[in-house]
């Protein structure tokens, strides 16, 4: 009697949180539970100038300001 081929299970569909965890696992760890992410942002000149002005007023570098803005946005969504 011929053997039936073993049924192949379709791959399990990952939820966005699992995909994100896998993606971030490849980022550079910089201490504690923090990772370094490097990317470029394209903004309109007016928005870029407003962001730079805010960083100057708050006496922060623009990278630190953007980090704070992004962290606050994630907290609001949670």
Protein Blocks (a to p, Z undefined) as FASTA:
>chain_A
ZZddddddddddddfklmmmmmmmmpcceejjbdcddddddddfklmmmmmmmmmmnopa
fklmmmmmmmmmmmmmZZ
